[in-house]
Amino acid sequence: MSEANTIVAAARARPGRLLAVLGVAFGIAVTVGNTIGSGILRTPGEVAAQLPSAWLFLGVWLLGGLYALLGANALAELAAMTPESGGYTVFVRRALGPFPGFAVGWSDWLSTCTSAALAAIVIGEYTGELVPPLATHGRALAAASVAVFALLQWRGVRIASVTQELTTALKAGGLLALVGACFLLGGDAAPAAAPAPAVPAGAALLAAFVLAMQSVIFTYDGFSGPSYFAGEIRNAGRDIPRSIFGGVAAVIAIYVLLNAAFLYVLPLGVMAGDTFVAGRAAGALFGPRGDSLIQALVVLSLLSALNAYVLIASRVFYGVSASGIFPAGAAVNRGGTPAPALLASAGIVLAFVVTGTFQKVVAVTAFFFVANYTLTFLSVFVLRRREPDAPRPFRARAHPWSTGVVLVGSLAFLGAAVAADSRNSLAALGLLAVSWPLFRLLRARRSG
């Protein structure tokens, strides 16, 4: 019997535990699915407005990919040395203590659920536009998409894995087909060039570069995907780093190819400030049919993202619960699915979809994406100092310099988020404050 079959058989013999049956293919698929949404179809216009030079425009996407690789480098060490499902909450709890781990899990769960709700709403709206008889049923379509993925995941981790791999393959295929169409048909399709904004110089160029990098890095957000399933990957020490780096490399390749393709079809002056560059490029290539093609591509992209979000949300809830603070939430069904965690996560996503209250929560919890990265990178430093001899199947390359770069970058982006949106940042701190009495209440109930 192979090593993989031995692990599966052992897992089956211990019902009620997560199954260590996932491999690198799933890890790459969840990285790509969790990272690439509709942002790449919209962000290029913002970047072109800031850096209206082809070399600067493409260069900032490569630098954003390098930053993501440095972040993945630090995260891979933590995930490989702590093979427990749950993501940030697991690492931060180990490094900084129970309450920081709970607070990170609480915020990560909320922000992932709101991301899932947003993806589902866009799926419903765009499906309604593609199929006119369904145009008035966007909210119902959104809820149905959440329910379908939740039911598939309920059946078991193997079905969830196949679903993620299939939807991600469709997404990647659709995006690469768009790249191919741009290069094959774009030579004569370019619209009349609009004058490009002047390239800034000096301090203005530095400011423009920082703003562009901020947009690009948020578009790369999602490389943490495999870390949420560290307890379910067959050989975590080996396959988590491969999954994370393989996924980030795939995302970099797709992003750079897409932006080069957009540049081939559209002059920078046309792209600059456009809120939907992909739609403009498709319109130049296919005329009025371009809108429908891009809407279909958005739906394809978001199906993969939605499945990943629901999977990840259930693992965050499981990770918080498995710490002992809410033991009932850590129950696992025969298929290896943390069933109560999935129910809670799908339920809150559906509540956001049906009530439409997620928009405010999305703006508030965006603050937590950067804060969670900051605490995670800090955890690498803490554990290197406190647990120097702990087994580390993967060690972050060029630490502390590589980890220091992303930690300082995260702190800078966190400061920029507070300065740019102080109201929602304060609301985020309010949500964080709520986590303290909730943490105390759950601990009291557990010990009571």
Summary of the structure (lengths in Angstrom):
residues: 448
radius of gyration: 21.7
end to end distance: 46.4
largest distance: 73.1
contacts: 1653
relative contact order: 0.19
helix: 80%
strand: 0%
